[in-house]
């Protein structure tokens, strides 16, 4: 049984540094900025990842077939 669906998705994660040294992440989906994640502080983005991505992501999304 598979818990993850395999699809083609084009995501771009850009990390920008301002002149004052602040780091921001800009995320684009299929070439369009994701409004809720556009120019989010890098530390906030890392926090979102830690909260929402399971530490065993690879194992959770490994496709297992019923033979």
C-alpha positions as CSV (number, residue, x, y, z in Angstrom):
1,X,0.0,0.0,0.0
2,X,1.3,3.4,-0.9
3,X,0.7,6.5,1.1
4,X,2.2,9.0,-1.3
5,X,1.2,9.6,-4.9
6,X,3.9,10.1,-7.5
7,X,3.2,13.2,-9.6
8,X,5.2,15.6,-11.6
9,X,5.5,18.9,-9.7
10,X,7.9,21.8,-10.5
11,X,8.9,23.6,-7.3
12,X,11.7,26.2,-7.0
13,X,13.1,27.2,-3.7
14,X,15.1,30.4,-3.8
15,X,17.2,31.7,-0.9
16,X,17.9,35.5,-1.0
17,X,20.0,37.6,1.2
18,X,19.3,41.3,1.7
19,X,21.9,44.0,2.0
20,X,21.5,43.9,5.8
21,X,22.3,40.1,5.8
22,X,18.7,38.9,6.4
23,X,17.8,35.6,4.6
24,X,14.5,35.0,2.9
25,X,13.0,32.1,1.0
26,X,10.8,32.5,-2.1
27,X,8.9,29.5,-3.3
28,X,7.5,29.1,-6.8
29,X,5.1,26.4,-8.0
30,X,5.0,25.8,-11.7
31,X,6.7,29.2,-12.2
32,X,4.3,31.2,-10.0
33,X,5.2,32.5,-6.6
34,X,3.3,30.8,-3.7
35,X,1.7,33.8,-2.1
36,X,1.6,32.4,1.4
37,X,5.3,31.4,1.2
38,X,6.6,34.4,-0.8
39,X,9.6,36.1,0.9
40,X,9.3,34.2,4.2
41,X,12.2,34.6,6.6
42,X,14.6,31.6,6.2
43,X,14.4,30.7,9.9
44,X,10.5,30.7,9.7
45,X,10.7,28.4,6.6
46,X,13.0,26.0,8.3
47,X,10.6,25.9,11.3
48,X,7.7,25.1,8.9
49,X,9.6,22.3,7.4
50,X,10.5,20.8,10.8
51,X,6.9,21.0,11.9
52,X,5.4,19.5,8.7
53,X,7.8,17.1,7.1
54,X,8.2,13.8,8.9
55,X,11.8,12.9,9.8
56,X,11.3,9.5,8.0
57,X,9.9,11.1,4.8
58,X,11.8,8.7,2.5
59,X,10.5,5.6,4.3
60,X,6.9,7.1,4.5
61,X,6.9,7.7,0.7
62,X,8.5,4.4,-0.4
63,X,6.2,2.7,-2.8
64,X,5.3,-0.8,-1.7
65,X,3.5,-3.0,-4.2
66,X,1.3,-5.9,-3.4
67,X,2.8,-8.8,-5.3
